[in-house]
Amino acid sequence: MTPRWYEEGEEPDYRFTLANERTFLAWLRTALALIAGAVALAQLVPSFSVAWLRTGLAVLLAVAGTVLAAFAHRRWATVQRAMRHQRPLPVDWLPAAMGTIAALTGLVVVFVVLTHRP
C-alpha cells in the first residue's frame, strides 16, 4: 500500500532515493546490533561487581535498539517527503540520542573495567 504523500511533489533523483534507503537499512543494522549486544551482555558477560549493572546496561541497549528500529522508518519517510517537495532535509534528534546512549554505555563499561578487582 503506497502512502498518500508518495504521490505528492516530484520524484527525486533515484540516486538520492536509494541513498535514503541505504541509510534506513544502516539504522536497522545498528538497531539489530544494539539488541544483539544487549543479549550478549545479559547472557555471556560475567556479573559485574555491582549486581544490577549488567542487567541495566543490557536493558539500555535493548531499549535503544528497539527505539531506533521503531523510528528508522519515520526518519526515512520524513527525508523522502522532504526530497519530493524539494525542501531542506530535516534535522532529527535520533543520531544525537543514539550517540549519547552509546557514549554513556561505553563510559560505564570503561569505569567497571577499571574499577573491577578480580
C-alpha positions in Angstrom: 0.0 0.0 0.0 1.5 3.3 -1.1 1.2 6.2 1.3 -0.6 9.3 0.1 2.4 11.6 0.4 4.3 9.4 -2.1 2.2 10.8 -4.9 2.9 14.4 -3.9 5.7 16.6 -5.2 8.2 15.3 -7.8 10.0 12.1 -8.0 13.6 12.8 -6.7 16.7 11.6 -8.5 16.8 7.8 -7.9 20.3 8.0 -6.5 19.0 10.1 -3.6 16.1 7.8 -3.0 18.5 4.8 -3.0 20.9 6.7 -0.6 18.0 7.4 1.7 17.1 3.7 1.6 20.7 2.6 2.4 20.6 5.0 5.4 17.4 3.4 6.5 18.9 0.0 6.3 22.0 1.2 8.2 19.7 2.4 11.0 18.1 -1.1 11.1 21.5 -2.8 11.2 22.5 -0.6 14.1 19.3 -1.4 15.9 19.9 -5.1 15.5 23.5 -4.7 16.7 22.3 -2.9 19.8 19.8 -5.6 20.5 22.4 -8.3 19.9 24.8 -6.5 22.2 22.1 -6.5 24.9 21.6 -10.2 24.5 25.3 -10.9 24.6 25.8 -8.7 27.6 22.9 -10.3 29.5 23.8 -13.9 28.6 27.6 -14.1 28.0 29.3 -11.5 30.2 30.0 -12.4 33.8 28.4 -10.4 36.5 29.9 -7.0 37.4 30.8 -6.1 41.0 27.6 -4.0 41.0 24.9 -6.7 40.8 22.3 -4.8 38.7 24.7 -3.0 36.4 25.0 -5.7 33.8 21.2 -6.1 33.5 20.8 -2.3 33.5 23.2 -1.9 30.6 21.6 -4.8 28.7 18.1 -3.2 29.1 19.5 0.2 28.0 20.9 -1.3 24.8 17.8 -3.3 24.1 15.6 -0.3 24.6 17.9 1.9 22.4 17.8 -0.7 19.6 14.0 -1.0 19.8 13.5 2.7 19.7 15.9 3.0 16.8 14.1 0.4 14.8 10.8 2.0 15.6 11.9 5.5 14.4 14.1 4.4 11.5 11.1 4.2 9.1 9.7 7.5 10.3 13.0 9.1 9.6 13.2 7.5 6.1 9.7 8.8 5.3 10.4 12.3 6.5 13.5 12.6 4.4 11.8 11.1 1.4 8.9 13.5 1.7 11.3 16.5 2.0 13.1 15.3 -1.2 9.8 15.0 -3.1 8.9 18.6 -2.1 12.5 19.9 -2.7 12.7 21.1 0.9 15.9 21.0 3.1 16.4 17.7 4.8 15.0 17.7 8.3 17.2 17.8 11.4 16.5 14.8 13.6 17.2 14.0 17.3 17.8 10.3 16.6 21.6 10.5 15.8 22.3 12.6 18.8 20.3 10.3 21.1 21.9 7.1 19.8 25.4 8.7 20.1 24.7 9.8 23.7 23.4 6.3 24.6 26.5 4.6 23.1 28.8 7.1 24.8 27.2 6.6 28.2 27.2 2.8 27.9 30.9 2.9 26.9 31.8 5.2 29.8 30.1 2.8 32.3 31.8 -0.2 30.8 35.2 1.6 31.0 34.5 2.6 34.6 33.6 -1.0 35.5 36.7 -2.5 33.8 39.0 0.0 35.5 37.5 -0.5 39.0 36.8 -4.2 38.8 39.1 -6.3 41.1 39.3 -9.9 40.2 
